[in-house]
Amino acid sequence: MNFLIHDTQPEKAGSAIKLLFKYAKVHDSDRTAVISFAEEPDCSGDSYRISVNGDSICIYANTVVGFQCGAGYLLRHQHERIDNQDVLMSSDFRAVYFATHFFNYYHEAPIEEICDYLESLALWGQNTLCIWFDMHHFSSLADREAQDMIERCRRLFAKAKALGMKTSLTHLANEYYKGAPGELLAQNSTESGKYFRNLCGYFGTELCPSKTEGEARLLSSFDALLTCFAEVGVDYIMLWPYDQGGCTCDACYPWGGKGFFRIAKKKAEIARQHFPEIRIIYSCWMFDAFTNGEWDAALDAIQGDGGWIDALMVNIHSPLPQRLSEIAKPIVSFPDISMVYACPWGGFGCNPYPQLLSQQFQNSRSLVQGGALYSEGIFEDINKAVSLELMRDASLDPGQIVREYCAYHFSPDCADAMTDIIMRMETTLPRRTLVGGTVHCDFPSGKPVVPHTYDLLNPDAVQGIARDMQDIDRQLPDEIRNSWRYRQIYLRAIGDLALIRNHGVPNAETDGIYAELADIYHARNAFYFVAPITRRSIMENRGNGNGV
């Protein structure tokens, strides 16, 4: 089916029309559908309705994002008969968090390429873009590199706004620039006995908010940061406790319900001075991961003095406390679509785990609606599509979502076979890193003497996936075979096979495979844990295991 747009359209549909033309596939079909758009107040939020009358199709919606969602549906089903649809968006916060750090894709790719990528996610229903300005890299906001990153973030926010999306800053409650006086630094210790493990993702630039000068610096630096976004605007602030962040001193204990709560409340006041309509999301990420009783302390504080908080954010990868049901606030999730089963993240190509994501959204649906997907790059593009669909309806079949993805991006003729491969890839994704023959569960802290060994935990299935992938590859036109979405699936399949043939040790064959991935991801100089596993990346161990 080809598309012809009806002459008169509502202003809110302008972006959807552009995307429909830009991303439509050219078909030899004799059938042409005349597409029109109409505002429909009964479509709540970003919900949309599609009405079909012969070769006339009308998309009804009430928001820019809603029209884009409808256009996305038409694009993904362009190759088949389209029937009437009434699609309800059960959540109004369907965000993707672009982690702009460590010289990963979002840090290094040309801004125009990332903007095009954002358009593709708008067609799957993304309605909010989250970005974090990582302070620890810089000595101050005035650093040239800091200003470059601010400008990068502003341009991405401007593109999101043009797509009708909202914008969100992720902000770590006690993060600060490098070079602060040692007496102001936060603690990261278990010596008091109150914390049973050290805080993770810690850079040693965090400040203690219980110290007067520490608090003053944290508030003034946050105020200056928000000034940078005055023109483009910020709709949400996601205030974050850990990884990095936190302080284990007695005055801040327990962090989630005391030190973090106090400084987050003061930063929320500053945020509302800059943006009166901003919504504050209080993240409960990793509560009780370092000390006991933190969840209870945090929920006590929220129930007693949490009127400034608009929503809570939780980790749906592990069980949630029963007391959450007592909190009369929206609860959103922070699904990890990047860092499950395999490290380095994106180091082996695409990392689909649609079944696991479906389980997590199903298990948490009684408490949680919507969320922000944690993304380190484009290697989890399939996970984004699956999650954005599941955020609107957790009961959807993840396999069917993957099939829609394959039919649109590749070909309806190979959609079933590609879907089967992708679903099987979830079973072959789990792997371990062996350093000197010992399983290493964290980032290697120093440059190795020899390359690591990567132990794939389901090697038998790898061979069948590679064989089936190569069969499909021989049948596809070059236009599809050369697309980045297809290449990262294909390279994952043959890269896994090359690894198990060489007992998990990277060699010249794997270097060729993973160098191509590095080019796709703009990750030639990325830190080890966000880079494809070329021998150069392994041996240089860029980032030294802690991001500095």
Salt bridges, closest charged atoms under 4 A:
GLU39 OE1 - LYS12 NZ 3.47
GLU40 OE1 - ARG49 NH2 3.64
ASP46 OD2 - ARG94 NH2 2.86
ASP55 OD1 - ARG31 NE 2.78
GLU80 OE2 - HIS77 ND1 2.48
GLU80 OE1 - HIS79 NE2 3.41
ASP83 OD1 - ARG81 NE 2.73
GLU112 OE2 - ARG155 NH2 3.45
GLU113 OE1 - HIS522 NE2 3.02
ASP116 OD1 - LYS22 NZ 2.92
GLU119 OE1 - LYS22 NZ 2.91
GLU119 OE2 - LYS159 NZ 2.70
ASP134 OD2 - HIS101 ND1 3.95
ASP134 OD1 - HIS136 ND1 2.67
ASP134 OD2 - HIS137 NE2 3.35
GLU145 OE2 - ARG144 NH2 3.35
ASP148 OD2 - ARG144 NH1 3.09
GLU151 OE1 - ARG154 NH2 2.95
GLU175 OE2 - HIS171 ND1 3.22
GLU213 OE2 - ARG217 NE 3.22
GLU215 OE1 - LYS266 NZ 2.76
ASP223 OD1 - HIS274 NE2 2.70
ASP235 OD2 - LYS161 NZ 2.73
ASP250 OD1 - LYS194 NZ 3.18
ASP296 OD1 - ARG323 NH1 3.34
ASP300 OD1 - ARG323 NH2 2.89
ASP305 OD2 - LYS265 NZ 2.77
ASP310 OD2 - ARG272 NH2 2.73
GLU326 OE1 - ARG323 NE 3.81
GLU376 OE2 - HIS101 NE2 2.90
GLU380 OE1 - LYS384 NZ 2.43
ASP381 OD2 - ARG485 NE 2.77
GLU389 OE1 - ARG392 NE 3.06
GLU404 OE1 - ARG76 NE 3.17
GLU404 OE2 - HIS77 NE2 3.40
ASP416 OD1 - ARG403 NE 2.59
ASP420 OD2 - ARG424 NH1 2.67
ASP455 OD2 - ARG432 NH2 2.47
ASP468 OD2 - ARG424 NH1 2.98
ASP468 OD1 - ARG467 NE 3.87
ASP471 OD1 - ARG474 NH2 2.34
ASP473 OD2 - ARG481 NH2 3.20
ASP478 OD1 - ARG481 NH1 3.20
ASP496 OD1 - ARG431 NH1 2.90
ASP496 OD2 - ARG492 NE 2.74
ASP511 OD2 - ARG535 NE 2.74
GLU516 OE2 - ARG487 NE 2.81
ASP519 OD1 - ARG524 NE 2.67
GLU540 OE2 - ARG536 NE 3.24
GLU540 OE1 - ARG542 NH1 2.70
